[in-house]
Amino acid sequence: MSGGLAIFVKTPGLSPIKTRLARSRGRAFAEHWHRMAAAAVASVVQRFTEASGWQAYWAVAESEGLSQWSGLPCLAQGEGGLGERMGRVHADLLQRHGRALLIGADSPQLTAAHLQAAARVLDEGAEHVLGPADDGGFWLLASRAPIPETVWNEVPYSQPDTGQRMESALTALGGCRRLDTLRDLDRASDLAPLCSDLSALRDPTLGQRALAAWLRAALAEPGA
């Protein structure tokens, strides 16, 4: 079975990007990181969709930024907090495709196999799937059933227990399966470990190769 997948992004120049990273490395660095990481994620998603028949989208934070993202059709996240925006896109994908998969651009070392695993778990009958992040959040959420607005809005985001709280809520709704834990990037201290993750990939996409090369060069700069 197929479904709809959304990559959540913000548009440089229209929204603050990776503010903790920007405080250490500067706004231009953080914005360039986001663009390159999003391109790397999209290249992995392309591998997945070509093999699976899923439809991928950019989920763009700003309505005026929709025209600045190319290569995939765009969905507007709309107004509100992160939970409200994720819930809106999730419901849209369910209505369009029957199954919904949400990811961000902060774990560009993900692989098509990770996405295939999420789709397979849904095929096997799981209501919800969560990919935990090493900082306590989550890098993937996939479902074949609706999630009430109360769940999206009551889970606290950007907290050490965000993923655990979301998993508990989804388990109570009908069950939740867990995928591999991945590293995501928030701070400058995450750059070197993430670069190592990218370099360790057996079959990286061109987008992942480009991001890894840029990161290696950035980390080699004096004072990095």
N, C-alpha and C positions, 0 to 999 in steps of 0.2 A: 504494500500500500504506500501511496505517496502522501505528501503533506506540504505545509508551508513553513519556511524557515526565515527568521528575521535576524539581521545583524544590527545591533543597536549602536548608533554612532552620534557624535556631536559634530557640528561644523566649525572648524577653526575660523576665528574672526567673529563668530556669532554667539558663541558660548565659551565660558572658561573650560579649558581642556586639562585634565590631569593636574589639578592644582598643587598637589603635594610634590609631584615631579617637577612642575614649573618653578616652585619655590627654590629648588636646588639647582636645576639646570637651565632655567629660563623658559619663557613662554614659547619662543620660537622652537626650541628643542622639543617641548611637550607636544606642540601642535604637529611637528613633523613626525614624531613618534606615532601619534594617533593615526595620521594618514597612512603611514607605512604599515603599521600593525593592522589597520582595517583592510588594506590591500592584501596582506598576507592571509588574513582570515578568509577574505573573499576567494582567494585562489584555492584554499582548501575546500571551501563550500562548493566551488565549481566542480572539483573532483567528485564530491559527494553527490551533487545533483545530476551530473552526467550519468552516474551509475544507478541512481535511485529513482529519478523522475520527480523528485521534490522540486518545488518552486521556491527560489530564494529572493529576498528583498533586503534593501537597506531600510531600517527603521530610524528615521531622521528626527532629531530632537526639535529642530526649528522648522516651522513651515516655510520660512524664507530661504532655508538651506536645501530644500528638496532638489532644486535645479543644480546644486553643486556636487551631487553624487551621481556617478555614471556607472554603467556596466550591469546594473541590476535595477529593476523597478523599485520605486520608493514608496514607503508608507510613512505617514506623519505620526509621530508618537502622541502629539496633542499636548494639552496643558496638564498641569498637576505634578505631584511628586513622582518619584521613580516607580513606586508600586502602582499608582494609578495609570501611568503611561505603559508599563509592561502589561498590565491587565487589559488595557484597551487594544494593544497590538495582538496579544494572545487571543482575545475573543474574535478579532478580525480574521486571524489566520484559521481558527477553528471553523468559523462560518464559511470561509472561502474553500478550505482544503480538508476539513475534518480532523486534522491533527496539526499541532503547533509546536515549533521548536524555536526557542529564544537563546541567542548568544550575544556576547559583546565582542570588543576588539582587544581586550586586555590579556588574552591567553592565545597569542598567535602561534604557539607551538602545538596547538591541537592538530589532530589528523583526521582524514576522512574516516578512518576506522573508528574514532570516537563518535562521530556523527552516525555512522552506520550502526554502532552498538545501541545508541539511543533509539533509532528507528526500529531496530530488531526487538528491543524490549517492549516497545509499544505494539509491535506485531504479535508478540507473545501474550498480549492481554493486559499489560500494566497500564494503569490509569495515568500515572505521572512518572517522570524520570528527572533526577537531579544530578548534576555534575558539581561536586563540591570544589571550592577553591581553597588553597592552602592558608589563606588569611581569614578563613571562617565564613566567607561568602559563597557564591556559587557562580560557575562559569557557563552553565547550561541548565535550562529548564524546558522539558518537553512534555506534552500532554495529548491525550485523545478525549479529554473530558473538560467541561468548563471548570473554572476556579472562581469562586465568589469574590466580589469586590472587597469584602471584609478581610479575606486572607491577604490579598495584595496590599491593602492599606494598613493592616495591623502588624505585619512583619516589620521589624526595625531593620533598616538597611545600613550598610557600611559599619556594621558592628561585628565583633568577634563570633557571635552566635547567630548571625543572619541565616547562614545555610542550615544550621540545625533547626532553627525556628521554622523555616520554610519547609524543610523535610517533615517535621512533626505535623505541620498543618496539612500537607499533602497526604501524609499517611492517614490522617483522620478522615480525609475526604474519600478514601477508597484505595489507598495504597500508593507507595512511592518506592521506586528502585533507584539505587545509587550507582553512578558511574565512577571512573577513576578520578582521583583528586589531581587537579592541575594547579600550577603556579599562575598567579596573575600579577600584573604590574601596577603598583601604586606610587612607589617611591624610587628615588635614584638608586637606593641599595638593592632594588630588585633587578636592575639592568644586567649586571654580570651573571646572576643565576639564570635569568631568562635567556641570555645569549648562549649560555652553556646548553640549555634545553633545546634551543633551535639547532645548535651545532651537532647535537646528538641524534637528530632525526635521521632515519635511514633513507627516506625518500622525500626530501623537502620539495615543496613547490618552488617555482621561480620567485614568487612573492616572499616566501620564507627565506630563501637564499639571500635576496636583496636586503631584507630586514636584518638578518644575521651579519651580513657584511657591513652594513651601516653601523650597527651596534658595536662591532669589533673596532671599527675606526674611531667611533666616539669614545669608547672606553680607553683607547690607546692615547688619546690626547692628554697633554700635560695638565695635571690638576683634576682629571676626571674622577 
